[in-house]
Amino acid sequence: MSKTILGLVDGWTPCIDVLVDDYGIITAAVFGRVWRYCQGERGLCDASLETVAKETRLAYRTILRHVKLMVKDGYLEDLDPGVRYRPHRYRDTGKVHVTINLKAGLSESQIRSVTESHIGMTESQLKKEVKKQRRDSRSDHPAILCIRGLVGKYPPKELYDDAIKILGDSPDGEKLAACRKEWIQRGYNPNAWTWLLEWYQNGTGKATRRKVESGHTTLEGV
């Protein structure tokens, strides 16, 4: 079954979801049409609003109202604010990226980092950058990386602090592997973390033994 691939379409106007959510489909479509002109070599839209109205089949005053709204809210910059009786030029400010990142829960410094580095990125690359910025900084700690190298995945984030405290900055990978190996050989749940939180810290089998049933940890005795 065939499908439409935007990269193969000769011209298209985006309606960015974050603008649709905040302003509605008409505002998003008007911004998208202006944005499309901004992708040219000059990096701005110098088409008249009458042209934009004709292309979108909307009324001139509708285009004018929504463009002014986008200028007012900082998504577009009017490069000719004092000019009358001839078309104004508009520039995309890049605020859409900032808005997307705000909704993704990024801090101001993370937003600045992503915004400054977004030029030339594809949408998928930008999403990866946003995800990277949101990543827990503790994930790069030697203790967490040691666990990931052994288990093949990160531990639950609620265990990060305990794991870092127990393993320290120079975790003993061989001891960690031995604890997990013996834990599994004894038939205990491989998804439980007692082998790390107790055995690595206190010695294999010396701590209170626990049994995990249906995802819950219960005391079984010593």
C-alpha positions in Angstrom: 0.0 0.0 0.0 1.5 3.3 -1.1 1.6 6.4 1.2 2.5 10.1 0.9 6.1 10.9 1.8 6.6 14.6 2.4 10.2 14.5 1.2 8.9 13.5 -2.2 6.1 16.0 -2.4 6.8 19.1 -4.5 5.8 21.8 -1.9 3.9 21.5 1.3 2.9 23.8 4.1 3.3 22.6 7.7 0.8 23.0 10.5 3.0 22.6 13.6 1.2 20.8 16.4 2.3 23.1 19.2 0.7 26.1 17.3 -2.4 24.1 16.6 -2.8 23.3 20.3 -2.2 26.9 21.4 -3.8 28.9 18.6 -5.9 26.7 16.4 -5.5 25.3 12.9 -5.9 28.7 11.0 -3.1 30.4 12.9 -0.9 27.4 12.5 -1.6 27.3 8.7 -0.8 31.0 8.3 2.4 30.6 10.2 3.3 27.5 8.1 2.8 29.4 4.9 5.0 32.3 6.0 7.5 29.8 7.4 7.6 28.1 3.9 8.8 31.4 2.3 11.4 31.8 5.1 13.1 28.6 3.9 14.4 30.4 0.8 17.9 31.6 0.4 17.1 35.0 1.9 15.6 33.4 5.0 12.5 35.7 5.1 9.0 36.0 3.7 8.7 38.9 1.3 5.5 37.7 -0.3 2.6 40.1 0.1 -0.2 39.1 2.5 -2.5 39.2 -0.5 -0.4 36.4 -2.0 -0.6 34.4 1.2 -4.3 34.9 1.3 -4.7 33.7 -2.2 -2.5 30.6 -1.7 -4.4 29.6 1.5 -7.8 30.6 0.2 -8.4 32.8 3.3 -9.4 36.4 3.5 -6.7 39.1 3.5 -7.9 40.4 6.9 -7.8 36.9 8.3 -4.1 36.5 7.2 -3.3 40.0 8.6 -4.9 39.3 11.9 -3.0 36.0 12.4 0.3 37.3 11.2 0.0 40.2 13.6 -0.7 37.7 16.4 2.4 35.7 15.5 4.4 38.9 15.5 3.0 40.0 18.8 3.7 36.6 20.5 7.3 36.5 19.0 7.0 33.7 16.5 7.5 36.1 13.6 9.5 39.3 13.3 8.2 42.2 11.2 11.2 43.6 9.5 9.3 46.7 8.2 7.1 47.7 11.2 6.8 51.4 10.1 6.2 50.8 6.4 2.8 51.6 4.8 1.3 50.8 1.5 3.8 48.1 0.5 4.4 44.5 1.6 6.2 43.9 4.9 9.0 41.3 5.2 8.7 38.7 8.0 11.3 36.4 9.6 10.9 33.2 11.5 12.3 33.9 15.0 12.7 30.2 15.9 10.4 30.5 18.9 8.5 27.4 17.9 11.5 25.3 18.9 11.6 27.1 22.3 7.9 26.4 22.8 8.3 22.8 21.9 11.1 22.4 24.3 9.2 24.2 27.1 6.4 21.8 26.7 9.0 19.0 26.9 10.0 20.2 30.3 13.4 21.6 29.6 15.2 24.2 31.7 16.1 27.7 30.3 19.7 26.6 29.8 18.7 23.4 28.1 16.3 25.4 25.8 19.1 27.8 24.9 21.5 24.9 24.2 19.0 23.1 21.9 17.9 26.3 20.2 21.4 27.4 19.4 22.3 24.0 18.0 19.1 23.3 16.0 20.2 25.0 12.8 20.5 22.4 10.0 19.0 19.6 12.1 16.2 17.4 10.8 13.1 16.9 12.9 14.3 13.5 14.1 17.7 14.9 15.1 16.1 17.7 17.0 13.9 15.3 18.9 17.0 13.2 19.8 18.7 16.4 21.0 15.7 17.3 23.2 15.6 13.8 24.6 19.4 14.0 25.3 18.9 17.3 27.2 16.1 15.7 29.3 18.3 12.8 30.2 19.1 12.3 33.9 22.7 13.5 34.5 23.2 10.7 37.0 23.0 8.3 34.1 26.7 9.1 33.3 28.0 8.3 36.8 30.5 5.4 36.7 28.3 3.3 39.1 25.3 3.6 36.8 27.3 2.9 33.7 28.9 -0.1 35.3 25.4 -1.6 36.1 24.2 -0.8 32.6 27.3 -2.6 31.1 26.6 -5.7 33.2 22.8 -5.9 33.0 22.3 -4.3 29.6 20.0 -1.6 30.9 19.8 1.2 33.4 18.5 0.5 36.9 15.2 2.2 38.0 15.9 5.9 38.5 14.6 5.6 42.1 17.6 3.4 42.8 20.2 5.7 41.3 21.2 7.4 44.5 21.5 4.2 46.4 23.5 2.5 43.6 25.9 5.5 43.4 26.3 5.5 47.2 27.0 1.7 47.4 29.2 1.4 44.3 31.0 4.7 44.6 33.0 6.4 41.9 35.1 3.3 41.2 32.8 0.3 41.2 34.3 -3.2 41.3 32.8 -4.7 38.1 34.1 -8.2 38.9 32.5 -8.2 42.3 29.3 -6.8 40.9 29.2 -9.5 38.2 29.9 -12.2 40.8 27.0 -11.0 43.0 24.5 -11.0 40.2 25.7 -14.4 38.9 25.3 -16.1 42.2 21.9 -14.4 42.7 20.6 -15.8 39.5 22.2 -19.3 40.1 20.2 -19.5 43.4 17.1 -19.1 41.4 16.2 -15.6 42.6 14.3 -13.1 40.4 16.9 -11.6 37.9 14.9 -8.4 37.8 15.2 -7.8 41.6 18.0 -5.6 42.8 18.9 -7.2 46.2 22.1 -8.6 44.7 23.2 -5.0 44.2 21.6 -3.1 47.2 22.5 -5.8 49.8 24.9 -8.4 48.5 27.4 -6.0 46.9 27.4 -3.9 50.0 27.4 -6.5 52.7 28.8 -9.6 51.0 27.1 -12.3 48.9 24.4 -14.1 50.9 25.2 -12.3 54.2 22.4 -9.8 54.0 18.7 -10.5 54.5 17.6 -12.7 51.7 14.5 -11.5 49.8 12.2 -13.1 47.4 10.3 -11.2 44.7 6.8 -12.3 43.9 4.6 -10.6 41.3 6.8 -7.6 41.2 6.8 -7.0 45.0 9.7 -7.6 47.3 8.9 -9.5 50.5 11.1 -10.7 53.4 11.8 -14.4 53.3 14.3 -14.6 56.2 18.0 -15.0 56.6 
